[in-house]
């Protein structure tokens, strides 16, 4: 190798230091037990690897290989959330839990990738939440689909509410995915049952009817309300600012509480408006006990406070979500918005 180097490069102190060190190549196959150990030590509550060649991940290959050329394995991480925080009708409590857990799982991913890098592997940790690849918006903005990978790796199954339910921790988890350029000695396998109880509590709690009893899911209804203060909702808010004739006109369109909530999302981190489907889900071995012991009590302490909460529901004009919200939750004010998606 040194014979092919230009003299100026060969004589550089850094080059000489590297050439003087023995170069041990890492094993082409990462030991699965060691990988699991470093994941748990870094703060993950569960982890499993899956090959990029897994048939259920065919749709991920192009995006994953663009982010890390040479990727061979995806490592799915799970970090638990505090359940009663997520269940609280006080949105500041629930949102703090979402964001704090997001920080923990991103930090865990960073630490694991550092360990893999030091062992001689190439690896990256795409964000578990935001930021994302916003130049592609409103198309696919995520590097890798964490839910799809988690299910393929055997860390859970998709529930009726489109959240991954971990067999032990239930849906009170956040997910992340690491991209690695090596194979792993043992890959996870999809679980042979679905922890979802099909209890339909997520259907009962969703304030805009995004979840159907028969399994259909209205993504646009969900995103319009729950992500009101994320990318599309912010765009709609900005459009309202631009369209207003003056301050008085703007204040007639946007309430003080809506304005300060948007300010809070911009200054701190975005506020989720609901996620009630996750809050009321009783599935998972660590979660299920209280529901089985007293289902009526569970409804009264977990589901009903969210149903009774007086809050603005954001819906698109003439949408099924608008009709559902007005019929099912007449005590919740309904506000029509265009969702902030690109105008055509």
N, C-alpha and C positions, 0 to 999 in steps of 0.2 A: 504493500500500500504506500509506503513512504517513497518508493521510487517514482511513483506517478505524481507526487506533490511538487508544485513549483517551489523553488528554493526559498523564496520570501515567506511562503506559507509554512514550509517545513521548519524554518528557523524561528517561528513565532513561539514565545514561551508557553502559551496555552496549548498549542499543538504538541509541543514537546512533552508537556505534562501528561496529556491524554495518551500519547503514544507509549509513554513509559509505563502506563498502568496495564495490568492484565485485563483482557476483555472477555468476560464470561457472558455468554449468551443465555438469556432466560429460557426456561423450559417452554417448548411450544404449546404445552397444555398446562393450564393453571389448575392446581389442586383444589377441588371443590370445597373440601373441609377448611382449608386455609382461607379461601375466599369468603366463606360464610363467617369465619371467625373474625376477619378484619372488618367485615360489614357490621357485625353486631358490636364490636369494640368501638366503632366509629359513631354509634348512636342509632343504627337501624334496629327495629324490633323484629324484622324478618327480612330474608333476602333469598333470592334464587336466580339461577342463570338459565338462559335459553339461547339456543343457536339462532343466528340470523337466518339460517336455512329452514327454520320451522315454517311449515306451510301457512300457518295463520299470520305470519309476519311478512308475507310477500309484498304487501302494500307499504311496508316500512323501509324496505331495502334501499330504494332510490334516495330517500331522505336521510337515512342513517349513513349511507356511504358518502353522501355529499358532506355531511358534518365531520365524519372521521373515515377517510378512505382506508380500506383494509379491515373494517370492522368484521369480526367473526362471531362475537358473543354480545348479548345484551344482559345486563344484570339488573333485575328489578328489586327495588328497595321499598320497604314498608315502615312507616313511623306512625305510632298511635297518637290519636288526639284524646283530650280529656272530654268524656262524653257529655257531662252536664253543662260544660261550657258551650258546646255545639247546640245543645237543646234549649239554651236560655232564650226567652223572648227578647231579652236585651241584646240588640244586634251588635253593640260594641263588644260584648263578652264573646259572642260567637266568632266575630271577625278577628278579634285578638287571637283566638285559638287557632283559626285557620292560618293566619299569618305567622304566628310564632312557630307552629309546627312546620310551616314551609321553610322557615329559617333553619330549623333543626335538620330537616332532611336534606336541604341544600348543603349545609355544613358537613353532614355525614358523607354526602357524595363527593365533596371536595377532598375530604380526608382520605377516603378510600382510593380515589384516583391518584392522590399523591403517593400512597403506599404502592399502588400498582406501577406508577411511573418509576419509583425508586427501585422496584424489582425488575425493571427493564422492559415493561410493557407500555404500549401507547393506549391511552384511555382518555375519555372526556366525560364530564357530568353536565349534560344539558339541564337547564333550569327545571325544577319540579313544577313551578308555577309560572310567574312572569319574572323577567322579560322574555319575549319570544321574537320570532322573525317577522316584525311588523311590516317590512317591505312587501310581504306577500298578502297582507290583509286586503280584502275580506276573505281570501282563500285560506289555505292551510298555513297557519303561523307557528305550529309546534314542530320541533325537531324530531321528536319521537312520541308515539302515542303510548303514554304510560299505562293506561288501562288495558290496552290490547296486549302489551308485553307482560303485565302482571298475570293476566289470565293464562296466557300461553306458558308462563313459567310455573304455574300451579299455586299462585299465592291468593287465589280466590276465584270467584265467578261473578258475572254481571247480574245484578238484581233487576227487578222490574223497573226500578227508578234510574237505571243506567249508571249506578255507582258500583264499583267493585266491592264485594263483600268478602272479607277475609274469614276463613273458617273459625278462627279464634277471636279476633278483634272486631269482627263485624265490619260495617262500613265506616267506622270512626277511624279512618286512616288517611294519610296522604301517601302518594306514590312518587317515585323517581326512577329514572333509568340511566344506567351507565353504559357507555359504548366502549368495548375492549377489542384489541386487535389479535386476540388469541382464543383458542378453544378452551373449554373447561372440562375437567375429567368426568363430571356428572351434571347433567342438565335436569331441571325440574320438569314435571309432567302435570298436565291439567288435572285438577281434582275431578273425581268421578261423581260428584253431586253438586247441587247448587244450594248454598246456605240460605238463599232467599226463601222466606216462609210463605210468600205470596199472600201475606196478611192484608195487603192493600192499604196499610196505614199511610204509605207515601202518597197514594191517590187522595186520601182524605185530607192530608195536610197541605198539599200543593195549592196555593191560593189562586193560581191561574189555570188550573186544569191541564197542565202540560203532560201529566201521566195518566194514561187510560187504563181502566181495569182489564182490558183485553190485550194490553201490551204495547199499544202505539205510544209514541213519544213525540210531542210537539216541541222540537228544538227551538224554533223561533220564539214561541211563547216564553219558554224558559229563559232564553238569553235576553229577551227584551226586558223582562222584569228583574231576574236575579242579577244580571250583569249590567244593570242600569248605569252604574258609575265606573264601568270599565270602558273599553275602547269605543264601542258603538254608541253607548249611552252618553259618553262624554261628547262625541261628535254631535249628537242630537242636541245636547245642552248648548254647545258652541253655536250651532245653527240657530238656536233660539235667541242667543245673544245677538247674532248678526242680523236676524230678521226683525228684531224689536225696533220700534221707531225711536224710543227714548227710554230712560230709566223707569219711568212710571209704567210704560207698556211692558217692559221686561218683568217688572215685579208683579204685574198682573198675570203673567204667564208662569212664573217660577216663584214658589213660596220661599220665605226666608229659611225654613228648615231644609228645603231641597238645596238651596244655595250653599248653606254651611255644610251640609252633608257632602256635596260635591267638593267643597274646599277641603274637608277632612280627608276625602279619598285622594285628592291631589297632594296634600301635605303629608299624609301618613302613608296609607296603602288603601287600595280600593275596597269599598264596602260591598259585601254580598247582601242582597236584599232578602233572601230567603234561605235556600238550602234546607228547607224544612223536611224534604224527603229523606235527607240523611239524618236529620235530628231525631225523627220518630222511628227509624228502623230498629227493630228489636233483634235482628239476626246476629249470629255469632255466639260462640260458646261462652265468652266472657260477658256478653251483653244480655243474653236471653233469659236468665233467671228471674228477674223482677217481672218480666212480661208474663212468664208462665205462672208465677205465683199469684198475680193479681192483674188480670188483663183490664178489668174495669178501672182499677186504680191507675194503671199505666196510661190509659186514655185520659184520665182526669189530670194527671200531673205532667204528662209529656206532650200529648197531642192537643188537648183542648186549649191550653194557654197560647199556642201558636195560632190556632183557628180563631180565637177570640181577640187576638191582638189587633188594634186599630192601626192601620198603616196604609200608605198609598200603594196601589197596585198599578204597574205600568203595562199597558197593553197596546197593540196596534189597532187602528181604527177598523171596525167591522170584523174583527177577528173572533174565532171561537173562544179565545181566552177572555175577551171582553164580556161576551155573553155569559160564560161560565162564572167569572168573578162576580158579576152583578147579581146573578141568580143564587150562587152558593154562599157568597160572603157579602151581603148587602151592607154590613156595617163597615166595610173597608172601602175607602174612597178609590175610585177607578180613574186613571188619567190616561188619555190617549196620547201616544207618542209615535214617531215614525221609526224608532229604533236606531236611528243614526247610521243605517246602512247606506251605501252609495246611492245617490239619486240618479235615476236613468231618464 
